[in-house]
Amino acid sequence: MQNFDAILAQITEAAEQEIQLPEGWGQGRALFGGLTAAIAWRHAAAGAAADQQLRAMTVSFVAPVLDGAAQLQRRVLRQGKNVTQIAVEIIQQNEVVLAAFLSYGRARSSVVQMTDTPDPDEGQRAEEGQSFPEGAAVPEFTRAFDYRVTLGGLPFCGSKSRQFGGYMRFRELDSVVSIGHLLALVDAWPPALLTHLTKPTPASSLTWTIEFPSELPAKSSHAWWHYVATIDYAADGYGHTHAHIWDDDGQLVAISRQTVTVFG
């Protein structure tokens, strides 16, 4: 399995470039979505000013992204005094397989200040959670991560809870956490809908929006990050969820929203 940071290190500041997507990061018939989203983020970053923070990123998983050659294309849609809007596409075999839209914004003074945020559930510590099982049925990308489930049970356990989550970290990678690392950590969790099923069933993200309310803390990708997802609505083969992510000090670092397709 190729090192996560080494994969992102291929990406230069060029607006158009070709990279090699690795084997060993599979998620069903496609590459792990958290990795491809991180690649899109890394490619977009060169289009924004250094003092503009990523505020929100929306990803559309158009088609399965495969290992091998891929083209990256970046367009700066608008670069204003405070906000920059950037579009990124990953292209394989002349077709768009992933499209991302990123909004960067410079901090500025405002009379609106509402910084009280949801608190994580302090009921269980990471060490008390349940690890994911290992085996052929588990996607290969999960080998890069360590999980501890404290809410909702494991996938396919027949849970009735609206909530699912616990703690996650990179299993071995110990770098100062970046947006790319956090994208991978958040998307490493299976859709919350899968806990309601009683047997393995295909599912995939259709769209994903993740928001970053403040600058990331200078913590390690190997530290524990707390994740809690809530099912807002699920019917007709689609589910709508939101999630909050905190660092190990209980500071909210990201808000995630997903539309998921499930074939069961």
C-alpha positions as CSV (number, residue, x, y, z in Angstrom):
1,M,0.0,0.0,0.0
2,Q,1.6,3.3,-1.1
3,N,2.0,6.0,1.5
4,F,-0.8,8.5,1.6
5,D,1.5,11.5,1.7
6,A,3.6,10.2,-1.2
7,I,0.5,9.9,-3.4
8,L,-0.4,13.5,-2.8
9,A,3.2,14.6,-3.3
10,Q,2.9,13.8,-7.0
11,I,0.7,16.9,-7.5
12,T,2.3,20.1,-8.6
13,E,1.0,23.6,-9.0
14,A,0.2,23.1,-12.7
15,A,-3.4,23.7,-13.6
16,E,-3.4,20.6,-15.8
17,Q,-1.3,17.5,-15.1
18,E,-1.2,13.7,-15.2
19,I,-0.7,11.6,-12.1
20,Q,-0.7,7.8,-11.4
21,L,-3.4,6.6,-9.0
22,P,-2.2,3.7,-6.9
23,E,-3.2,0.1,-6.4
24,G,-4.0,-1.0,-2.9
25,W,-6.5,1.7,-2.0
26,G,-9.6,-0.1,-3.4
27,Q,-13.1,0.5,-2.2
28,G,-15.2,-2.1,-4.1
29,R,-14.6,-1.5,-7.9
30,A,-13.3,2.0,-7.4
31,L,-10.5,3.8,-5.5
32,F,-11.2,5.0,-2.0
33,G,-13.3,8.2,-2.2
34,G,-11.4,9.9,0.7
35,L,-8.1,9.5,-1.3
36,T,-9.6,10.9,-4.6
37,A,-11.2,13.8,-2.7
38,A,-7.8,14.6,-1.1
39,I,-6.2,14.5,-4.5
40,A,-8.7,17.0,-5.7
41,W,-8.1,19.2,-2.7
42,R,-4.4,19.2,-3.1
43,H,-4.7,20.1,-6.8
44,A,-7.1,23.0,-6.0
45,A,-4.9,24.5,-3.2
46,A,-2.5,26.1,-5.6
47,G,-5.3,28.2,-7.1
48,A,-6.1,30.0,-3.8
49,A,-4.2,32.7,-1.9
50,A,-2.0,31.5,0.9
51,D,-4.1,33.4,3.6
52,Q,-7.4,32.0,2.3
53,Q,-8.7,29.0,4.3
54,L,-10.8,26.2,2.7
55,R,-14.3,26.8,4.0
56,A,-16.3,24.2,2.1
57,M,-15.7,21.5,-0.5
58,T,-18.4,19.6,-2.5
59,V,-17.5,16.4,-4.3
60,S,-19.5,14.6,-6.9
61,F,-18.4,11.0,-7.4
62,V,-19.4,10.8,-11.1
63,A,-18.0,7.4,-12.0
64,P,-15.7,4.9,-10.4
65,V,-12.1,6.2,-10.2
66,L,-9.6,3.5,-11.1
67,D,-6.0,3.0,-10.4
68,G,-3.6,4.0,-13.2
69,A,-3.2,7.2,-15.2
70,A,-5.5,10.2,-14.5
71,Q,-5.6,13.8,-15.6
72,L,-6.2,16.6,-13.2
73,Q,-7.8,19.9,-14.3
74,R,-8.2,23.0,-12.2
75,R,-10.2,26.2,-13.0
76,V,-10.3,29.3,-10.9
77,L,-13.9,30.3,-11.4
78,R,-13.6,33.6,-9.5
79,Q,-10.9,35.1,-7.4
80,G,-12.2,38.0,-5.3
81,K,-10.7,40.1,-2.5
82,N,-11.8,37.7,0.2
83,V,-13.2,34.5,-1.5
84,T,-11.9,32.2,-4.3
85,Q,-14.0,29.6,-6.0
86,I,-12.2,26.7,-7.7
87,A,-13.4,23.7,-9.7
88,V,-11.4,20.5,-10.1
89,E,-12.0,17.5,-12.2
90,I,-10.3,14.1,-12.3
91,I,-10.5,12.6,-15.8
92,Q,-9.9,9.1,-17.0
93,Q,-10.3,7.8,-20.5
94,N,-11.6,11.2,-21.6
95,E,-14.5,11.1,-19.1
96,V,-14.9,13.1,-15.9
97,V,-14.9,10.6,-13.0
98,L,-14.8,13.1,-10.1
99,A,-15.8,16.8,-9.9
100,A,-15.1,19.0,-7.0
101,F,-16.0,22.6,-6.1
102,L,-14.0,24.3,-3.4
103,S,-14.6,27.7,-1.7
104,Y,-11.7,29.4,0.0
105,G,-12.2,32.5,2.2
106,R,-10.0,35.0,4.0
107,A,-10.9,35.6,7.7
108,R,-12.4,39.0,8.3
109,S,-14.1,40.8,11.2
110,S,-17.8,40.3,11.8
111,V,-20.4,41.3,14.4
112,V,-21.9,37.8,14.0
113,Q,-20.2,35.5,16.5
114,M,-21.8,32.1,17.3
115,T,-19.0,29.7,18.2
116,D,-20.8,27.4,20.6
117,T,-20.6,24.1,18.8
118,P,-22.0,20.6,19.5
119,D,-20.0,18.7,22.0
120,P,-18.9,15.1,21.3
121,D,-20.4,12.3,23.2
122,E,-18.0,11.7,26.2
123,G,-19.6,8.3,27.0
124,Q,-16.8,6.1,25.8
125,R,-13.1,6.7,25.1
126,A,-11.4,5.4,21.9
127,E,-9.8,2.6,23.8
128,E,-13.2,1.3,24.9
129,G,-14.6,1.2,21.3
130,Q,-14.9,-1.8,19.0
131,S,-12.4,-2.3,16.3
132,F,-13.4,-3.0,12.7
133,P,-13.0,-6.7,11.7
134,E,-10.3,-7.7,9.3
135,G,-10.7,-10.0,6.3
136,A,-11.4,-10.4,2.6
137,A,-14.9,-8.7,2.9
138,V,-13.4,-5.5,4.3
139,P,-12.3,-2.9,1.7
140,E,-8.5,-2.8,1.2
141,F,-8.2,0.9,1.9
142,T,-9.2,0.3,5.6
143,R,-5.8,-1.2,6.3
144,A,-4.5,2.4,6.4
145,F,-6.8,3.3,9.3
146,D,-7.6,2.4,12.9
147,Y,-11.2,2.6,14.0
148,R,-13.1,2.4,17.3
149,V,-16.8,2.2,17.1
150,T,-18.7,3.6,20.1
151,L,-22.1,4.4,18.5
152,G,-24.6,2.4,16.4
153,G,-22.6,-0.8,16.1
154,L,-20.7,-2.2,13.1
155,P,-22.0,-2.2,9.5
156,F,-24.7,-4.9,8.8
157,C,-25.5,-5.4,12.5
158,G,-29.2,-4.5,12.1
159,S,-29.0,-1.4,14.3
160,K,-32.0,0.9,14.7
161,S,-30.0,3.9,15.8
162,R,-29.9,7.1,13.8
163,Q,-26.3,7.7,15.0
164,F,-23.1,5.9,14.0
165,G,-19.5,6.7,14.8
166,G,-16.6,6.6,17.2
167,Y,-12.9,7.4,16.7
168,M,-10.5,7.1,13.8
169,R,-6.9,7.7,13.0
170,F,-4.3,6.7,10.5
171,R,-2.9,3.4,11.5
172,E,0.8,4.3,10.9
173,L,1.0,7.7,9.2
174,D,2.2,10.3,11.7
175,S,2.1,13.7,10.0
176,V,0.8,17.1,11.0
177,V,-2.8,16.8,10.0
178,S,-3.9,18.5,6.8
179,I,-7.2,18.9,5.0
180,G,-6.2,16.0,2.9
181,H,-5.7,13.7,5.9
182,L,-9.0,14.8,7.4
183,L,-10.9,14.1,4.1
184,A,-9.5,10.6,4.2
185,L,-10.3,10.1,7.8
186,V,-13.9,11.2,7.5
187,D,-14.6,9.3,4.4
188,A,-13.0,6.2,5.8
189,W,-16.2,5.6,7.8
190,P,-18.8,3.5,5.9
191,P,-22.2,5.1,5.4
192,A,-24.3,5.2,8.6
193,L,-27.1,3.5,6.7
194,L,-25.1,0.2,6.5
195,T,-25.5,-0.4,10.2
196,H,-29.3,-0.8,9.6
197,L,-28.7,-3.7,7.2
198,T,-28.2,-7.3,8.3
199,K,-26.1,-8.6,5.4
200,P,-23.4,-7.1,3.1
201,T,-25.0,-4.7,0.6
202,P,-23.4,-2.4,-1.9
203,A,-23.6,1.3,-1.2
204,S,-21.7,4.4,-2.4
205,S,-21.5,8.2,-1.9
206,L,-23.2,10.2,-4.5
207,T,-22.3,13.7,-3.3
208,W,-20.3,14.8,-0.3
209,T,-20.0,18.3,1.2
210,I,-17.6,19.0,4.0
211,E,-17.1,22.3,5.8
212,F,-14.3,23.6,7.9
213,P,-15.4,26.2,10.5
214,S,-11.8,27.1,11.6
215,E,-8.2,26.4,10.9
216,L,-7.1,22.8,11.7
217,P,-5.2,22.3,14.9
218,A,-1.5,21.3,14.7
219,K,-2.2,17.7,15.7
220,S,-1.1,14.4,14.3
221,S,-2.9,12.2,11.7
222,H,-2.1,9.4,14.2
223,A,-4.0,11.1,17.0
224,W,-7.6,10.1,17.6
225,W,-10.3,12.1,15.8
226,H,-13.9,11.8,17.0
227,Y,-16.7,11.2,14.4
228,V,-20.4,11.1,14.9
229,A,-22.8,10.7,11.9
230,T,-26.6,11.1,12.0
231,I,-29.1,9.7,9.5
232,D,-31.5,12.6,8.6
233,Y,-33.7,10.7,6.2
234,A,-33.5,7.4,4.2
235,A,-35.9,5.9,1.7
236,D,-36.1,4.7,-1.9
237,G,-32.5,3.6,-2.0
238,Y,-31.0,6.9,-0.9
239,G,-29.9,8.2,2.5
240,H,-29.1,11.7,3.7
241,T,-26.7,12.1,6.6
242,H,-24.7,14.7,8.4
243,A,-21.7,14.3,10.7
244,H,-19.5,16.3,13.1
245,I,-15.8,15.7,13.6
246,W,-13.8,16.8,16.7
247,D,-10.1,16.6,17.6
248,D,-9.0,14.9,20.8
249,D,-9.6,18.1,22.8
250,G,-13.2,18.2,21.8
251,Q,-12.8,21.1,19.3
252,L,-15.1,20.9,16.3
253,V,-13.0,20.7,13.1
254,A,-15.4,19.7,10.4
255,I,-19.0,19.3,9.4
256,S,-19.8,16.7,6.8
257,R,-23.0,16.0,4.7
258,Q,-23.5,13.1,2.4
259,T,-26.1,11.7,0.0
260,V,-25.6,8.0,-0.2
261,T,-27.1,5.3,-2.6
262,V,-27.7,1.9,-1.1
263,F,-28.8,-1.1,-3.1
264,G,-30.7,-3.0,-0.4
